[in-house]
Amino acid sequence: MEDKSSEKSKESNAVFVVPKLPKSTRKNELVPVDSGVVSIKKEPRKVLPEEQYVDNMKSIIQRDYFPDIKKLRVSLMWKLLLFYLDT
């Protein structure tokens, strides 16, 4: 009985250690890892003008949150066209 309780206490007090990756001595060097090779090269950041950034964000938001907006706009245009043709 004591064996089970002592095992549970050991499990609850266990500390998990994350293995450290080998450090590279030079920038942009490939570092070997157990499952393969990882590149540590950093891509340079590109600063966009405000208008281009806003346009890009607008298209991303429309694509992700409102995927049917193009169909809805076309449908609205047809309905408006039919409405104005009837009057």
N, C-alpha and C positions, 0 to 999 in steps of 0.2 A: 504494500500500500504506500509505503514511504517512497518507493522507487518512482511511482507514477507522479506523485506530488512534486518530487524533486526534479523530475524531467520537465514538468509544466513550468516550474519556476525558472529553470534554465532557459526554456524557450522564450518566456516572457522577458527575461533579462538579456537576451541575445542581441548583439550589435552586429549589423550587417555592414561589411566593409566593401566599398566600391573600388575595384582595382584602378590604379593610376595608369594612364596611357604614357608611353614613352615620349619624352619631349624632343622636339626637333632643334638642332643646333643652328639651322639656317631657315630663313623665311622661305615660304612656298615649297618646302620640301615635303615629299610624301612620307608619311609615318606608317610603318607596318602595324597592323592591328590583327588580333586573332582571326577575325572573319574576312579580312581583306586589306585593302589599302585605302586610306582616307587622305584626301588632299586638304591642306590647310591654307590654300591660297585665298586671299580676300579679294573680292571683286570691288573695284572702285565705285563709289556712289555717284549717281548722276543727279544733279539738281535740275528739276524741271521749272519752267516758268509757271507762275500761278495759274494762268488760264489753261495751260495744257494739263496741269495737275488736276484742276477742278473738272475738266472735261473727261479725263481718264477715270476719276472717282465716280462721276455721274454715270458713265457707261458701265462701270463695274457694279454699282448699286442697282441700276436698271436690270442688268443681266442676272444678278443673284437674287434680288428680292421681287422683281416685277417681270418675270420672263414673258408674260403674255401682253405686255404693254403695246407692242407693235401691232398685234392683231386687234387690240381694243381701239387703237387710234384709227386704223383703217376702217373698222366697223363704224366708228363715230363719224368719220368723213362721209361714208356712204349714206348714213342716216341723215346727216345734215344736207347732203346733196339732194336726196329724195324729198326731204322736207321743203327745201327751197324751190324745187322743181314743181311741187304740188301747189305752191302759193302763187 
